[in-house]
Every structure is written in C-alpha cells, then in structure tokens.
Amino acid sequence: MGVVVSPPHDIPESEVVGKLKPVLRRAQPWDLVRAEAFSSKEKEALSICKSMVAEHKLPMKLVRAEYNFDGSRLTFYFTSEKRVDFRALVRDLAKVFKTRIELRQIGVRDEAKLMGGLGCCGRLLCCETWLCEFNPVSIKMAKHQDLSLNPAEISGICGRLLCCLSYEDDFYCEVIQKLPKIGRVVTTKEGKGKVIGHNVFSEKVKIELESGAIIEAGLDEILDGVEKAQVIASPAPPSTETEHPEGAKSRRKRKSKKKEPPASTA
C-alpha cells in the first residue's frame, strides 16, 4: 500500500529504470483498517525475530519488520558485513508467524532511509522524504566544492558521503572549467600574480600578486595567463657581457627545426 505524492505526468523512456510497477486498485476503507492492524504488530514481530537471531547466533543486525497490506508476507530488513545463512531462521519464523517470511539484506544507506532522521542541514533526510535511488558520490565532488575532507563533516548519518554533494557538482565543474586553474600565473590590471583559489558563485579567482597582496578578479579582468606555472618567476637581470653576433646566430639555427639554405657568397 502506498500514498500518491505527485500527480500523473509523462517521463521519457530514458529515465525509466527497470519495469514500472502497476497500480492494482484504489485502497478501500477496509484495506486501511486491515493495514493498520498489521502495522501495529510489526514492533512485536521485530522483537521476536531479534531473540531468535540471538538463539541462532547469526551475525546480523535487524533494522525493521514490515507486513504487506494483507498480511500474506512478513519482511525483515537487516544489515551484515558478510553473507548470512539464515535458512534455519526462516523456517523457525514461518512456524511462529504462520505466513510467508522474507529476509532482505540492505546497506547502510538503505538503513538510514528506513530508520529516518535529520541531516546536518537540520531537515529530514533526503532518502527518507523524496530520494528514490542512491546515485554514486565520490570524494572528487567534495574537492570541487573546496570542502574540508574531514569525514565527520562530509559524511551523513549512514557513515557514507553526503548525497547532497552530487546535487551541485555539475554546476561546480562547469564554472571551474572556465576559470584558470589554481597555481597558474596570470596578468591583471594590478600586475602579475598566481591563482590561489576560486569563488564559484561569483565566477572569480583569488590571486596573490607579486607584491604579496591578494585580490579577486573575474575573467574579464584577467589580461593574460601562463600555462600551469607553479611559482612566479622573477625576471632575469640583464647580462653585462656582450655576446658575439655569430654565437647568437648559430644558436638560433640549432633551435630551428627547418634547415635554411646556405647563404651565397659574393
């Protein structure tokens, strides 16, 4: 049994994951009463199952018990770090509850979705309220947003990386590609400096000038850039020695890939 949370709408076939489940019928008042009666038995069923798991000495942590709307199936959700042979447990549970028993192993993210809670933003968990599928989240997303890589700050209550790191990652990647990379030497109206940071929302870069001053500049304020320079090179002092013209000419010839024809002599 479920509750409709959005009006009917069309979606492209590319967004359909798996096979869509059909709606059998609208719930009747008797269905609601019966579902409520089975729902009230779930806590007791979970307690009984926990005691039986302890008797069988199985390495599993029970999370939730759930009856379907007519009571024909009782599902127990659990987490475990390894595979569990629970065939004997299923037989004993079927004898006690006189219905079809299903044990389903889930991950820590699914556990947080079933248990619910509040995120670091102070709101209900996304997975509990509206998030249907868990998209992959990587540490690169935290680096794109210039966040602290402290696990306590970028992890959710499930212990995994925050799902919300992926919400704005495309925007950060798009803006960062436009801006000069950190460490690149650029020329601005204030002088030459090295890029030391990005301000993604204002699309500006933080620059440390040769004088030591730190400024922010947009792309329209950057006059010229040097490819991936890690340090600002100071200009070499002019040489006091006079070089023979023939020596400079011979070096230019060695650098050139194309051979020049020999000069004709008069």
Secondary structure, 3 states (H helix, E strand, C coil): CCCCCCCCCCCCHHHCCCCCCCCCCCCCHHHHHHHHHHHCCHHHHHHHHHHHHHHHCCCCEEEEEEECCCCCEEEEEEECCCCCCCHHHHHHHHHHHCCEEEEEECCHHHHHHHHCCECCCCCECHHHHCCCCCCCCCHHHHHHCCCCCCHHHHECCCCCECHHHHCCHHHHHHHHHHCCCCCCEEEECCEEEEEEEEECCCCEEEEEECCCCEEEEEHHHEEEEECCCCCCCCCCCCCCCCCCHHHHHHHHHHHCCCCCCCCCCC
